[in-house]
């Protein structure tokens, strides 16, 4: 099982599991389909949106381990 880190890009996360998009969108990150967002790290995207990157990492990793 892969573990998500905040240095991973949004594109990498979506390739890992398309359902991660729902987690990001529920958190308020609605631009995940934008081409520039694909190359942003989770940490960069979280900073732009005023979110806690560590919290997002925890939520995504919890989802991945519960599958």
C-alpha positions as CSV (number, residue, x, y, z in Angstrom):
1,X,0.0,0.0,0.0
2,X,1.4,3.4,-1.1
3,X,1.5,6.1,1.5
4,X,0.7,9.7,0.4
5,X,3.0,12.5,1.3
6,X,2.4,16.3,1.0
7,X,5.3,16.5,-1.6
8,X,3.3,14.3,-4.1
9,X,1.6,16.2,-6.9
10,X,-2.2,16.3,-7.3
11,X,-1.7,14.4,-10.6
12,X,0.2,11.6,-8.8
13,X,-2.6,11.3,-6.2
14,X,-5.3,11.1,-8.8
15,X,-3.3,8.4,-10.7
16,X,-2.9,6.5,-7.5
17,X,-6.7,6.5,-6.8
18,X,-9.3,8.6,-8.7
19,X,-11.5,8.7,-5.5
20,X,-8.9,10.9,-3.8
21,X,-10.5,13.7,-5.9
22,X,-13.6,13.5,-3.8
23,X,-11.6,14.0,-0.6
24,X,-9.9,17.0,-2.0
25,X,-13.1,18.5,-3.4
26,X,-14.9,18.0,0.0
27,X,-12.0,19.9,1.6
28,X,-12.7,22.8,-0.8
29,X,-10.1,22.1,-3.5
30,X,-12.4,22.4,-6.5
31,X,-9.7,23.1,-9.2
32,X,-8.1,19.6,-9.2
33,X,-8.9,19.1,-12.8
34,X,-7.1,22.3,-13.8
35,X,-3.9,21.5,-15.8
36,X,-1.7,23.6,-13.5
37,X,-3.1,21.9,-10.4
38,X,-1.9,18.5,-11.7
39,X,1.7,19.6,-11.3
40,X,1.3,21.2,-7.9
41,X,2.3,19.3,-4.8
42,X,-0.4,18.6,-2.2
43,X,1.4,21.0,0.1
44,X,1.4,23.8,-2.5
45,X,-2.2,23.3,-3.3
46,X,-3.2,23.3,0.4
47,X,-1.2,26.5,1.0
48,X,-3.0,28.3,-1.9
49,X,-6.4,27.2,-0.6
50,X,-5.5,28.0,3.1
51,X,-5.7,24.4,4.1
52,X,-3.7,22.2,6.4
53,X,-1.6,19.9,4.2
54,X,-0.9,17.4,7.1
55,X,-4.7,17.1,7.7
56,X,-5.3,16.3,4.0
57,X,-2.4,13.7,4.0
58,X,-4.0,12.0,7.1
59,X,-7.5,11.9,5.5
60,X,-6.1,10.5,2.2
61,X,-4.0,7.9,4.0
62,X,-6.9,6.9,6.2
63,X,-9.0,6.4,3.1
64,X,-6.3,4.4,1.4
65,X,-5.8,2.1,4.4
66,X,-9.6,1.5,4.8
67,X,-10.1,0.3,1.2
